[in-house]
Amino acid sequence: MTQVREQITLEQMLANTQDGLFVIDDQQRFVFFNNGCQRLTGYSAEEVLSSPYTCWQITECRDEHGRVLANKLCGARSILDGDQVSCRQLVRITTKGGEQRWVETLFTPLRNRPGEKPSYVVGVMRDVTESKQREDTWRETVEGLRNEVETLRKQMRDRYGFVSIVTKSPAMRLVLDKTRSACSNSSPVLICGEKGTGKEMIGRTIHYNGLQKDGPFVCVGIASIPKDRVDVELFGGVHEGREYPGYVLVADGGTLYISGIEMLPDDVQAKLLRVVQDKEIRPVGRVDPVPVQIRLIAAADRSVQDLYVSNRLRDNLLQRLTVITIETPPLRTRKEDIPLLVEQFIGTLNQQSTRQVREVGSDVWQRLEAHDWPGNAQELQNVIEAAFAAGSGPVLRAEDISIHAGGSFGSGREGETARLDTLLADFERQAILTALRRAGGGRSLAARQLGISRSRLYRRMDALGIEPDSTKS
């Protein structure tokens, strides 16, 4: 072993490292050039060591801005001049064959005596061309997305007057056309769609671009109100010794947005219809009506067809609400909007945090595209916000993305099952709704049309969230 150690010289070890290792003198001429350097540059050691040219003249070193790395721009030169102790620099070199290659180079001084000005600089360079190209591609992708978002925002401003909505989906463009039309009048609006599809955003857009924009926008979620207080919280009055102002009165002169409209008790629906038609309410415990001027925007997590079939809303109220109907499409049907939404979410998060994300890893897009997004745009926003908080640095990376519920990334059996289940449930739901509509709400006739028992029809309606019509048998 001792004999082997004696046979291996330091020069042999340096000459055969995988990284490029070189030494330049104070005139910036090569005095050492190992095999790694020869592989990276295509030049032989004999060529560069015997050349009268400087190192940057031989390899045509340039920085990321395309500037020639000569004089003070060169890390090695700044060390030789005593301006820096050591430095790391990203350099674009040109090989002997004319190929451009990115190398990351670490420069350190080599002194004859401590404290003296260095006579030589040692450079260790590593090929980072592939990672630099990926980084450039990510940057171009993000920059392209930013430009596209800004173009779409301008289109939204020019065509709709909206600034918070960006889309290139034909289905969402139809939604925006209807939204723009709703801004020009005070008619009631019914917005239907799955949870997380942006129904409240559409409602706010109508309000803040409509005739009621100078009045209040009052948002009420029926699901969050105890059933015994829905009446008094909406219309005001006294309940169990407590005075409630009533959301309708609070919204006077503006817009009342009610989410979960299909959850209203029948007697409360009748009072709400009076507000829409007669512009007045009777607070709980009062006899005299109180005049109000509001625009009603109602939202339901069901389709319009489902609302008609299920009889969850009174016919006269439903007819008034459907003067203007807007149905928001689920995200799984407009995945072309995912990059735009991600860019918009990141822009908002950048404004609220010291972390500034400028790039999105290419494998992030693959994961986002593969998921079915049962929670729609709201789920996507939550995923991006969690990834933003979990990571650090300017790049949003795939390892920070965490998607729950079934097949997380849709790349394996669980993801395929989740998509199939969604498709089958949608198909079955529509088939049952169609049969019920043709049967006039009669479940026995609908079951016969579907070729299943009445009890099975009940079970499937319950599983799919289809409410039975209690007036039919």
N, C-alpha and C positions, 0 to 999 in steps of 0.2 A: 504493500500500500504506500509506504514511504517513497519507493522508487517511482510509482505512478504519479504521486504528488509532485515529485521533482521534475517529471517530464512535462507536466502541464504548466505552461507559462501563463502569466496574466494576459499577455497579448493574444494567446490562443483562445482564452476564455472570452475576451472582449470581441474577438473577431468572429466568433461563432454564436453569439447571442441572437435570438430571433428578432429583437428590436434593432432598429438601425442605430448605431453608435458612431459618432464622429467627433473629432477634435479640430478646432480652427485656431489659428494664431491671431495676434493682434492686428494683422493685415486682412483678416477674414479669409485666409486661404486654408484649405484642408491640409492637415498634417496626419490625420488618421481617418480611415474610412472602412468600416468593417463589412462583412458579407451581408448583414441585414440592410445596410445602406445601399449596397450594390443591387440587391433584390428590389428595393423600393424605387430606386432611381433609374436603373438600367445602365448606369455608368460603372465602369470598373474602377478599382482603387488606383490602378496605374494612371488612368486618364485624369482623375481629379487631383491626385497628388502631384502630378507633373505639370498641371495646368497653371498658367500665369493669372487666371481669372479668379475673382472672389467666389465665395460659396453661393451668394445670391445670384451672381451672373451665370453660373453653371446651371443651377436648377430653376432659375427664374422665379424665385420665391415671391409670393404675393399674399396679402391678407384677405379677409372676407369682403373687403370693399374694393378689391382689385388693385390696391396700391403696391408698388414694388417695395419689398422689405429691405431697404438700404438705409444706411446711416441710423438716425435715431429711431426709426420705425422697427428696426431689427432688434430682437431681444438680446442676441449675442453681442451686438454692438454696444447696447446700453450697459451690459455687464462689463465689457472691456473698458468702457469709459468711466466705470465706477458709479453709474447712476442707479443700478440695481444690484442686489446681491444674487438673486436668481430669478427666473421667470419661466412661465409656461406660455406657449404661443401656438395658435392654430395657423397652419401655413399651407398654402396651396402651391405645390411644386409641379414642374413640368418634367416628365421623364425624358430619357434620351430618345425614346420612340415617339415623343410628342403627346403622350397621354397626360392629362392633368389629374393629380392625386392629392387628397387632403391628408396631412400628417400633423399629429399633435407632438410638439417638440418641447422637451424640458431642458433648459439651459442652466448650467452651473459653472462657476469660475474654477480655474485651476491655477493656483498661485505657487511661486517658488518659495516664498516665505510668508508667514501669517502677517496680515496688515498691508502687504504690498498690493499694488495695482495688479490685477490678473494679467498674465501673459497669454493664457490660453482659455478657451471655453469648451467645455464638454457638452455635447448635445445628444440626447436620446430621443429618437423619433419613432412613432408608432402609426401605422396606417389606420386612419379613421374615415376613409372615403365612404364606405358603406353606411356608417352611422350618420355621417354628415349629409349624405344624399337623402336618407330617411328624414332627417331633421328638416332639410330644405323642402321635402315633399309635404311634410306635416304643416310647415309654415305657409307654404303656398295654398294648401287646402284650407287652412284656417283663414288666411287672407282672402281667398276666394269666397268663403262663406260670409265673411264680414261684408265684402262688397255686395254679395247677393242679398244679404239681409238689408243693407242700406238701400239698395235698388228697390227691393220689395216695399220697404217702409215708405220710400218716395211715392211708389205706385199707390200704396194704401192712402197716403196723405192726399195725393192728387185726385184719386178716384172716390175715396170714401171719407176722407178727413180723419182717418184713424191712424194712431201712431203706435199702439200697443199690440197690434196683430200683424203677424207676417205669415204668409202661406204661399205655396205654389200648387196646392191641391185643388182640382176642379170642384170637388164637393164643398170645400171650405170657401171657395170663391162664391158659390151659390149662397152659402150662409151669409157672407158679407154683403151680397147684393140685397138679400132680404133685410139684413140689419140696417143698411143704408136707407132702404125704403121706410123702415120703422121709425127712423129718426125724423121724418118729415111730418109726422102726425102724432096724435095722442091716444090712438086706439090701444086696447089691451093686447098684450103679446104673450104667447105661450111658447116656451123654449123647452124642447124635449131632447133627451139624449142620455147616454150612460153617465155614471158618476165620473168626474174628472175630465169631462170633455170641454170644459170652459163655458158652461152655461151662464155662470155669474159674470164672467168677463164680457160675454155678449150683452147681458143686461146692463152692465155699467157703461159699455160702449154706446148703447142706445140712449141711456140717460144723459151722459156727458156730451153727446153730439146732437141731442134732441131738443125739443121745445121746453123741457123741464130742467135743463142743465143748471139754471140758477137756483133751483130748489134743492131740497135734501134728497139723498138717495138712501133709503132705509131698507136694509136686508134682513129678512126674517126666515129662520129655518124651522119649519113646523116640527121636524123630528126632535128638536131640542126642547120643545115646550111640553110640559105635562098635559095630558088630554083634558083634565078638568080646568086648565087655565088658558086654553087656546082662545076661547071667546073673549075673556077679559084682557088678555095680553094684546090681542089684535085690535079690539074696539074700545078698550078702556073701561073704567069703572072700578068698583070695589069688590075684592074677593078676600074672604077671611080676614077682614079688617085692614087690608092693605089697598092703597089707591094705585091703580095702574093708568098711565097716561094713554096707552093704546098706540100701537105702531101706525095705525091708519092716520090718526091725528098728528103724530110726529112727522109723517111723510106728507102732510098737507102742503100743496104747492109744488110737490116734487114727484118722486117715483117710489112706489112700494114694490120691492122685489120679494116674492114669496117662493122659497124652494120647498119641494115636497108638497106641492099643492094638492096632490092626490090623497094626502093623509088627513085633510081637513074633515072634521065631522060634518054630517049632512046639514045640521042646523046652522053651523058656522058658514057653510057654503052659501046658504040662502041669504045670510046677512052680507056676505061679501058681494054677492050678485047685486044687492041693493046699492052698495057703494059704487059699483061699476055703472049701473043703469041710472040710479036716482041721485048720485053724488051726495049721499048723506048716510050717516050711521046713527045707531042708538047705542050709546055705551051701556054696559051692564048696570042695571039698577035705575036707569033713567027712562023717561017716557018720551020726552021731546027729542026729535031728531037733531043732529048736528051736521051742518053742511061741510063737505070736504071736497077738495079738488086734487085728486091724485091720478097718476098713471099707474096702472097695474101691470107688472110683468111677472108672470108665473112660470115656474120651472118644475119639470117632472123628470124622474129617472126612467120613465117608460116612454114608449113611442106613442104617437097620437092614436094610431090604430089600437094599441093596447088600452089606452084610456077609454076609447069608445066601446070596446068589447067588454071590458071589466066592470063598467058602470061605477067606477070609483068616484067619478064626478057627476053632479047633476047635469042633465042634458042642457038645460038653459044656461048654466054657468059655462059649460064646456063650449057651447056655441058662441058665447060672448068672448071667451078667451081665444078661440081659434080664428078671430078676425085676422090676426097675423100669427102664423105658425113658423117656427124656425126649428129645424132638427139638426143637432150637432153630430157630425160623424165620429165614430171611434178612431183612435189613433192607429189601430191595426189596419185600417182601410186607407190610411194616408201617410204611410211611412216616409214618403218623400219629404215630409215636413220635419222629420226628426232632427236632421242637422241644423235646420233653421231654429228650431225650438231650443236645442242644446246651446247654440251660439247666443241666443237671447238670454237664457238662464245664466250662462257664464258671465255675460256682460253685466247683469244685475248683481251677481255675487262678487264680481271684481270691484264694484262700487261700494260694497258693504264690508270688504275685508282687506287686510294688508296683503294677502296672497293675491297674486295676479296671474291668472291662467291665460297663456297666449297660444297654446297648442293643445290639440287633442290627438292622442295616440291612434294610429290606424286600426289597431285591434279593438279599440273602444267602439268604433263604428260597427264592427262585425257583431259584437255582443248586443249592442242596442238594436240593430236591425233584426237579429234573430228572435228577440222577445216579442210576445203578442200584446203586451201592455194592457192587461185587463183593467188597470186603474187609469189608463189613458194618459193624457198630458200631465195630469197631477202626479201620477206615479213616476213619470219620466223626470219631472222637476224634483221630486223627492230624491230619486236616485242620483241625479247630478249634484244636488246640494250635499248629500251624504259623501259622495266621492270628493267633492271640493273640500269638505271639512276633514276628510280622512288623509288626504295627500298633502304634499308640499311641493313648492317649485312651480315653474311656469308651464309644466306639461300635465294634463289630466291623463292618468295612466289606467290601463285595463285592470291592474291589480287593486285599484281603489274602487272599482265599480262592483257593487253588490246588489244583485237583483234576486228577489225572493219570489215565492209563489210558484210551485210546480217546476217546470223546466226553465231554470233561470235564464239560460242563454239560448235555449231552443236548439242546441247543437247535438243533443242526445235523445235517448228514448223518452225521457220525461218531457222534454220540450215538444217533441212530436205529439205526445199524448195530450199535452195541454192545448196545443193548437187544434187537434182533432176534436177534443171535448168541446171546445168553444164553438167550432163549426157545427157539430151535431146538435148542441144545445140551441144555437140560433135557428137551425133548420126546424127542430122539433117545436120550438116556441112559435114560429111563424105558422107551422102546419096546424097547431092547436088553435091559434087565434083565428086563422082562416075558417076552420071548421065551426068554431063558435059563432063567428059572424054569419056564416051561411045558415046556421041553425037558429039564428035570432037569439043567441045566448043560451039556448037549451042544451044542457050538458048530455042528456041521454041521446038526443039526436046527433050531437057532435061526436059522441063516442062511437055510435054506429057508423058514422061516415068514416071515422078513422080506423074502424075495424078492431077496436079494443073495448074492454069492459069499462063500465062507468066508474068503478072503484079505481081502476088503473089511471083513468083520465084524471080523477081527483088527485091521485098521488103525483102524477107528472105536473099538473098545474101548480100544486104546492111546491114541488121541487124547483120549478122554473119561475116562481114568483108571480104566477097568473092568478089574479083574484077571481073567485067564482061569482057569478051574477046571482045574488040571493033571490031575485024576483022570478027566476026561471027554475024549472025542475026537469 
